[in-house]
Amino acid sequence: MEALVVDLTHGGITIALALKKHFKKVFAWDIYNTLNQKSKKILTKKGIKLVKKIPKSDNLKIIAPIHCPLNLKVDYTHHEIVKFLLSKDEKLSKTPIIEVTGVKGKTSVVWMLKEILREKNPLTLSSLGVFLSEKKLKENISITPASIIEAVKLANGLDYQVCIFESSLGGTGLADVGILTNIVEDYPIQGGKEKASQAKAQIFKSKITCCEHTAYKKYYSLFKNVNTFSIAEKDANIHATNIDYGLEKTRLKVHVKGLKTITGKEYNIKFPVESFAPGPHYLLNLLAAISGALTLDINIKQIQEGLRNFKGVRGRSSRRNLDEKIIIEEINPGINAEAIKYTLKMAENFNTPIIILGGDYGITCEEIDENKTANILENSTGEIILTGELGKNIQKKLQKKIPHIENREDAMKYALSTAKKHIILIYRSEYSKLRER
């Protein structure tokens, strides 16, 4: 039997190398022409043949990511082949696995769960790296499904009692608990032939899936073994009341009704929680993490303690003090118009904050809707500074005047020089790129 791995940009190299143990011959097609000479040498040295079209074969299995614009039948998506490659891993088969996908909030949910499951020495894969508890095993890694193979390999021989994997566009089917954070924007994939919501349906191959309630009703109501969560919708399995938003801690009561666990229990309970969640979109991430932890049948006191210890994700959504200033950072390669709208809405709770908005392009497959963002800013109140290439392009689309400061650091210096106590930075970028500047 022979295999063709399509797309070497999104984890295909890792998959092709792993398939050599299972297939007589492995072909690799660099459909986006991104392969460098070093990677080509690695593949050819391992006996993998590079091709520029589908090779003729009587028994060929085609493996391609779900977003790849191919006009032919695919035998395995990249997610599915990762399950095939790891399903016989003895350590992994005995370890509870959580996979997290969605349009927004994936990394934050992973790091909340990491705090909750700290005692289990979690193996964690996120867009910030691979970690064994607090030990960083690798920093620069993508959240393509193939990175799960790499994470498991890095942790070979190490002691972990749970896995938390962040994954783009769905799940592999390895998970005991899948979490779909939200579908706040259903962006196109496969060259416009499909939508992200269709790809992310792969997460429902998990034993039990936790899904944001609105997304479940709109896209996924045919799936069973699902627990839903919502801020206010009372027909969800988890919803919140008595919400008291704060910059350091948000307090709320969590209502749980008919939530199923992987151990066969059913939760019907109410309990208080406090954690870093200064706005509704943060709170939705919090409920996603609670839903996942309860589904894994984690003790409620452990959930409460883990969330009390959660301070945000440095380089994503976090709060820090600088002298007498309070800085809230939203740094994310996938920030879109909806996320900006939520953050601006959150800013209304603060006493006349100053908002810095901008960022980079070409960071993720999901680009930002500049017209929608400009429209949101037209109707916003408070002081805003635009920065970076993104800020410059948005400024051109605005009717009202909003100043632009080219460099993010200069924009922050200006904000710190004002009398404003609260500074909110909304920046579309990889955090690693910010640290290099």
Secondary structure, DSSP 8 states (H G I E B T S, - for coil): -EEEEE-SSSSHHHHHHHHTTT-SEEEEE-TT----HHHHHHHHHTT-EEESS----SSEEEEE-TT---SS--SEEHHHHHHHHHTT-HHHHTS-EEEEE-SS-HHHHHHHHHHHTGGG--EEEETTEEEETTEEEESS---STHHHHHHHHHTTT---S-EEEE-TTS--S--SEEEE---SS--EEGGGTEEHHHHHGGGGGSSEEEEEHHHIIIIITT--SEEEE-SS-TTSSEEEEEEE--SS-EEEEEEEEEEE-TTS-EEEEEEEEEES--SHHHHHHHHHHHHHHHHTT--HHHHHHHHHH--B-TTSEEEEEETTEEEEEEE-TT--HHHHHHHHHHHTTSSS-EEEEEE-SSSSSS---HHHHHHHHHT--SEEEEEHHHHHHHHHT-SS---EESSHHHHHHHHHHSS-SEEEEEEES-HHHHHH-
